[in-house]
Amino acid sequence: MTQGRTYGVLVHSESDTAGALLGIQKIVTGLGWRKVVEPVSVIGTVRGRPDDCRELGAVAAATTLGY
């Protein structure tokens, strides 16, 4: 059983991430997971968003590890 687990997500695309984010939201809702950080949605290169990516990873890891 994974209900109540935490998650964070980064979605990367060359044109649009809305469909992927909607699909992920439906899946995690069905699983009963809870979002601990807002999704990072990147169109094009992730190199322009290092702070967002770093924060996503840090918050997700800290929450998963129970800090």
N, C-alpha and C positions, 0 to 999 in steps of 0.2 A: 504494500500500500504506500503510495507516495503523496497522498492528500496532505496539504499544508506545507509542502516543500516550497522553497523560495526560488525565484528565477530572475534573471536579467537577460536581455537579448540585444544583439547587434545584428541589424539587417543591412546588407550591402547590395547595391544594384547599380546598373548603368543608367536606368531610366525611372523606375517607380518602385516604391517599397510598400505601398498601401495594401495591396492584396496579400503580401507575405505577412505583414503585421496583423491583418485581420485574421488570417488563418492561424497564426500563432496564438492570438487571443482566444479563439474558439477552442483550440486544443488545451491550453492551460486552464481555461475555465472548466472544461470537462474533467480535467485531472484534479481540480481543486487546488492548484498551485497559487501562490500569492506573489505578486510583483513587488520587488523591493527597490527597484530603481526604474526610472522611465526608459523606454527603449531608445537605443541610439540607432537612428536611421540615416544611412549614408548613401548618397547618390554620387557616383564618381569615385574619387580616391579617398581612402580613410586617412591618408597622411595629413589632411587639413583638419582633422578632428582628434588629435591625440589626447587632449584633456578629457573629452567626453568618453573616449574608449577606456582610458585609464580609470576614470571614476566608475564606469560601469563594472569593470573587472574588480576594482577594490571593494565596492559596496556588495556585489554579488558574493565575492569570496568571504568577506567579513560576516555577512549574514549567514551564509552556509556553515561557516565554522563556529558561529555562535558568539562572535565578539560584540 
